[in-house]
Amino acid sequence: MRPEEQPVIRSLPLFQQMTEDNFDRLMRGAYVQSFPPQVELITEGDPCDFLHIVVDGEVELVATWCGRETTMGIVRPVSTFILAAAVKDAVCLMSARTLEKTRLVLLPAIDVREVFEIDNGFSRAVVTELAVAYRGVIRNTKNLKLRSSLERLANYLLSQKNLAGGAKSFELVMEKRRLASLLGMTPENLSRAIKALRPYGVKVDGNCIEIVDSSDLERLAKPTHLIDGNGI
């Protein structure tokens, strides 16, 4: 690992409260690797050998069943994934693959578990991160079960507008096929939903989105902090 990368990892909430000795212990066993696009990093159902930290690039988490595949989430720098499997010494419930050239720090799961047992700051941070992830799963489940596909798309676009600082126009951060999967839709349903949002002031040109009047879209979307919160 490059010396300048350690402070970046240390600054993550998961590692901030660790003792210096235990942080060094984790880092001594760390691997740093770069991967080209479309490389499968972990496979659904396989044992978890490493906690992954995305330093550069983008990783897609996917799940499959009976020949079907869906996007479960997108991981961007700097953040971890498969923490629960690493701590529990369990199989991975999702596969992960790179979407672009990606640089990862890999922490051996056995080291993560050992430090979890002896470092109170780290163990509290792990519980907090898993709690945040659990609440995210609840929010996402409510979004999928309680809203129509049109309402899910409307709320997603409003969230992206907020992330863009409230800009009237912004670019989609992922291709539409992947967005459809993330929202629990087919690409065809997404295309129809985009057209159905035109009366609510949404204009689409490729990956460029323009929301002419947010109030029209908000009346349809009915965003709520109990579903569309900030992840806490």
C-alpha positions in Angstrom: 0.0 0.0 0.0 1.2 3.5 -0.8 2.1 5.5 2.3 -0.3 8.3 1.2 -3.2 5.8 1.1 -3.1 4.8 4.7 -4.5 8.2 6.0 -7.4 7.8 3.5 -8.3 4.4 5.0 -7.7 5.6 8.5 -10.2 8.5 7.9 -13.1 6.1 7.2 -15.5 5.9 10.2 -14.9 2.1 10.4 -11.2 2.7 11.3 -11.1 6.1 13.0 -11.5 4.9 16.6 -9.0 2.0 16.4 -5.8 2.0 18.4 -2.8 2.7 16.3 -1.3 -0.7 17.0 -4.4 -2.6 15.8 -4.7 -0.4 12.7 -1.1 -1.2 11.8 -1.9 -4.8 12.4 -4.7 -4.7 9.8 -2.6 -2.7 7.3 0.3 -5.1 7.6 -1.9 -7.9 6.2 -3.5 -5.7 3.5 -3.1 -6.3 -0.2 -3.5 -3.6 -2.8 -4.6 -4.6 -6.3 -5.8 -2.9 -9.4 -8.4 -4.6 -11.7 -9.6 -3.8 -15.2 -13.3 -3.4 -15.9 -15.7 -6.4 -15.8 -13.6 -8.5 -13.4 -15.5 -10.6 -10.9 -14.0 -9.9 -7.5 -16.2 -12.1 -5.4 -18.8 -14.8 -6.3 -22.2 -15.2 -4.7 -22.1 -18.3 -2.4 -18.3 -18.3 -2.0 -16.6 -17.9 1.4 -15.5 -14.3 2.3 -11.7 -14.1 2.4 -11.3 -10.3 2.4 -12.9 -7.1 3.5 -12.8 -4.9 0.3 -12.1 -1.2 0.3 -12.7 0.7 -2.9 -9.9 3.3 -3.3 -10.4 4.2 -7.0 -13.0 3.1 -9.5 -16.5 1.6 -9.2 -17.8 -1.8 -8.2 -21.3 -3.3 -8.8 -22.9 -5.7 -6.3 -25.2 -8.2 -8.1 -27.3 -11.1 -7.1 -28.7 -14.0 -9.3 -31.4 -16.6 -9.1 -32.6 -19.0 -11.8 -30.9 -17.2 -14.6 -32.0 -13.8 -13.5 -29.7 -11.0 -12.3 -30.2 -7.8 -10.5 -28.1 -4.9 -9.3 -28.0 -4.7 -5.5 -25.8 -1.6 -5.2 -22.9 0.4 -6.6 -19.8 1.0 -4.4 -17.7 4.1 -5.0 -14.5 5.4 -3.3 -13.7 5.4 -0.5 -15.9 2.8 1.0 -16.0 -0.9 2.1 -18.2 -3.8 1.0 -19.1 -7.3 2.4 -18.3 -6.2 5.9 -21.0 -8.5 7.4 -19.7 -11.6 5.7 -16.2 -10.8 6.8 -17.2 -10.3 10.4 -19.5 -13.4 10.5 -17.1 -15.6 8.5 -20.0 -16.4 6.2 -20.4 -16.9 2.5 -21.0 -13.9 0.2 -24.7 -13.2 -0.5 -23.8 -11.1 -3.6 -21.2 -11.1 -6.3 -19.1 -8.1 -7.0 -17.5 -6.9 -10.3 -15.7 -3.9 -11.4 -17.4 -1.4 -13.7 -14.2 0.4 -14.6 -10.6 0.3 -13.7 -10.6 -0.2 -10.0 -8.0 -0.1 -7.2 -8.9 -2.1 -4.0 -7.4 -2.6 -0.6 -8.1 -6.1 0.6 -8.0 -6.8 4.3 -7.9 -10.5 5.3 -11.2 -11.4 6.9 -9.5 -13.4 9.6 -7.5 -10.3 10.6 -10.7 -8.3 10.7 -12.3 -10.8 13.0 -9.3 -11.0 15.3 -9.1 -7.2 15.7 -12.9 -7.0 16.1 -12.5 -9.2 19.2 -9.8 -7.0 20.9 -10.4 -3.4 19.7 -13.4 -1.8 21.3 -13.3 1.2 19.0 -13.2 -0.9 15.9 -16.0 -3.2 17.1 -18.3 -0.3 17.9 -17.6 1.2 14.5 -18.4 -2.2 12.9 -21.8 -2.4 14.7 -22.6 1.2 13.7 -21.8 0.5 10.0 -23.8 -2.7 10.0 -26.7 -0.8 11.6 -26.6 1.9 9.0 -26.5 -0.8 6.3 -29.5 -2.6 7.8 -31.5 0.6 7.9 -30.6 1.1 4.2 -32.0 -2.4 3.4 -35.2 -1.5 5.2 -35.5 1.8 3.3 -34.8 0.0 0.0 -37.4 -2.7 0.7 -40.0 -0.1 1.6 -39.2 1.7 -1.7 -39.6 -1.5 -3.7 -42.7 -2.8 -1.9 -44.7 0.4 -1.4 -44.1 2.5 -4.5 -44.8 2.0 -8.2 -42.0 1.9 -10.6 -42.9 5.5 -11.7 -42.7 6.7 -8.1 -39.4 4.9 -7.6 -37.9 6.6 -10.6 -39.3 10.0 -9.6 -37.8 9.8 -6.2 -34.5 8.6 -7.6 -34.3 11.6 -9.9 -35.1 13.9 -7.0 -32.3 12.4 -5.0 -29.8 12.8 -7.9 -30.9 16.4 -8.2 -30.1 17.0 -4.5 -26.7 15.3 -4.9 -26.0 17.7 -7.8 -26.5 20.6 -5.5 -30.1 21.3 -6.6 -29.0 21.9 -10.2 -31.8 22.0 -12.7 -29.9 19.7 -15.1 -27.6 16.9 -14.2 -26.1 13.7 -15.6 -27.2 10.2 -14.6 -24.3 8.5 -12.8 -25.0 5.1 -14.3 -26.2 3.6 -17.5 -29.9 3.1 -17.9 -29.8 -0.7 -18.0 -28.1 -0.8 -14.6 -30.4 1.9 -13.2 -33.4 -0.1 -14.2 -32.0 -3.1 -12.4 -31.3 -1.0 -9.3 -34.9 0.3 -9.2 -36.4 -3.2 -9.8 -37.5 -2.5 -13.3 -36.8 -3.9 -16.8 -35.1 -1.6 -19.3 -38.3 -1.4 -21.2 -40.3 -0.4 -18.1 -37.7 2.3 -17.4 -38.0 3.7 -20.9 -41.8 3.9 -20.5 -41.5 5.4 -17.0 -39.1 8.1 -18.3 -41.7 9.1 -21.0 -44.5 9.0 -18.4 -42.6 11.7 -16.4 -42.7 14.2 -19.2 -46.0 15.8 -17.9 -44.2 16.3 -14.5 -41.5 18.5 -16.0 -38.8 15.9 -16.6 -36.8 16.2 -19.9 -34.3 13.5 -20.8 -31.6 13.7 -23.5 -29.4 10.7 -23.4 -28.0 10.6 -19.8 -28.8 14.3 -19.3 -31.8 14.9 -17.0 -33.6 18.3 -16.7 -36.2 18.8 -14.1 -38.1 21.9 -15.1 -40.3 22.2 -12.0 -39.4 20.1 -8.9 -42.7 20.8 -7.3 -44.6 18.9 -10.0 -42.3 15.9 -9.6 -42.4 16.0 -5.8 -46.2 15.9 -5.9 -45.9 12.6 -7.7 -42.9 11.2 -5.8 -44.0 12.2 -2.3 -40.5 11.8 -0.8 -40.3 11.0 2.9 -37.3 10.8 5.2 -38.6 7.3 6.3 -37.7 6.0 2.9 -35.5 8.6 1.3 -33.3 9.5 4.3 -29.6 10.2 4.2 -28.6 6.7 5.3 -28.6 7.1 9.1 
